[in-house]
Amino acid sequence: MNVQTCDHRGSSSRNNRIEARPIARLRNKDDGRVIGLVYEWNTGETQTAWFGKAERSFVTEELR
């Protein structure tokens, strides 16, 4: 699984990552396949987990 992380709180966050929850699906723009998920950690950071190679063209579907 290919994983990318982005800290949306800035460098002032000193909390440890303990728990993450899925907040969005990443879908292939052409055929609608789910190609990854976006997780949000308890620190506010988000992490993209691709099912295979990361793709440049995709649609984000927020989970409710």
N, C-alpha and C positions, 0 to 999 in steps of 0.2 A: 504494500500500500504506500503510495506517495503522499507525504504529509507536508503542509506548509503552515506556518504560524504567523499571526499578526497581532500585535499588542495595541488595542484601541484605547488603553488607559495611559499610555506613555510609560516612561521608565521609572516613575515614582511608585509603582505597584511593587510591594515586597511580599505579597502573599504567595504561598506555595500552591501549585496546581494540585487540587485534590479530586475534583469531580468535573466532568464535562457532560453537556447535554446537546443532542443534535438540534440545530435551529433551522436548517435548510437542506434541501436536496439540490444537487447539481445534475441537470439533464442535458443530454446531447441535443443540440439545436436542431439537427436534421430528423432524427428518429425518436426522440423523447426518452431514450434509455437513461436510467439513473446511472451516472458515471462517477458520483462522489457525494460526500456529505460535508456540511459545515458544522463544526462543533463550537460551543461557547464554554470556556472554562470558568470556574468560580472566580478567577482573577479578572474576568472581563476580556481576556484574550480570545481570539477566534482561531480555529485551526481547520484547514481544509484537508480532507482525506479523500484522495482520488482512488478509484478502483482501477488501478493500472496507471498508464502514463497521463500526466496532467494535460488537459486540452485548453486551447485558447478560446474556442467558440462554444459557449454553453449558456443555458438559461438557469437562473436561480429560482427555486420554488420554496418559499418560506413555509415552515411547518407551523401549525397552529396548536 
